[in-house]
Amino acid sequence: MIKINYKEESYYYEGVGGQAYDVDMEIKLKEDARLKDVVDAMVRILQGARYQVTKTAMLTAIEDIFEGREEY
């Protein structure tokens, strides 16, 4: 089983605003999950954490890493 968690506490920034609630997300993938399911789960968690990510961008990043095109 693969388990992906994201947790964020409530916060408030003076003069800017905040979030009056906690966020707690969890995705559990069965052990026979396909790679597509894992990528979809990662995209959903990242979007829930308010990152600007798409499945296409995630797949391109993975391809770049495996092809040695990733810049560090």
Rosetta blueprint (number, residue, H / E / L):
1 M L
2 I E
3 K E
4 I E
5 N E
6 Y E
7 K E
8 E E
9 E L
10 S L
11 Y E
12 Y E
13 Y E
14 E L
15 G L
16 V L
17 G E
18 G E
19 Q E
20 A L
21 Y L
22 D L
23 V E
24 D E
25 M E
26 E E
27 I E
28 K E
29 L E
30 K L
31 E L
32 D L
33 A L
34 R L
35 L H
36 K H
37 D H
38 V H
39 V H
40 D H
41 A H
42 M H
43 V H
44 R H
45 I H
46 L H
47 Q H
48 G H
49 A L
50 R L
51 Y L
52 Q L
53 V L
54 T L
55 K H
56 T H
57 A H
58 M H
59 L H
60 T H
61 A H
62 I H
63 E H
64 D H
65 I H
66 F H
67 E L
68 G L
69 R L
70 E L
71 E L
72 Y L
